[in-house]
Amino acid sequence: MVKIRLSRTGGKNSPYYRIVAVDERRKNNGRSLELLGTYDPRTAPEKLVIKTERVTAWQALGAQLSPSVKSLMRRARRRAPALGAR
């Protein structure tokens, strides 16, 4: 089964995450099927870039979101209308 989850990059005490589609049997930072976005929690405000249309395409194929990615998707969808109103 394909999972959409976070893959940690960055150095010690400076986390940076990639949002990836990966076979659930792979290691946490193993080879991914597709890079779907990035998340940088250390900037103010947090920098979140997600290809929402690609995530929904993967979900249509049966991919499952991890709880953390599900939360980030909710944030991205809330921000999208606000950005379009500018």
HELIX and SHEET records of a PDB file:
HELIX    1   1 THR A   52  ALA A   60  1                                   9    
HELIX    2   2 PRO A   67  GLY A   84  1                                  18    
SHEET    1   A 5 LYS A  47  ILE A  50  0                                        
SHEET    2   A 5 GLU A  34  ASP A  40 -1                                        
SHEET    3   A 5 SER A  14  ASP A  23 -1                                        
SHEET    4   A 5 VAL A   2  GLY A  11 -1                                        
SHEET    5   A 5 GLN A  64  LEU A  65  1                                        
END                                                                             
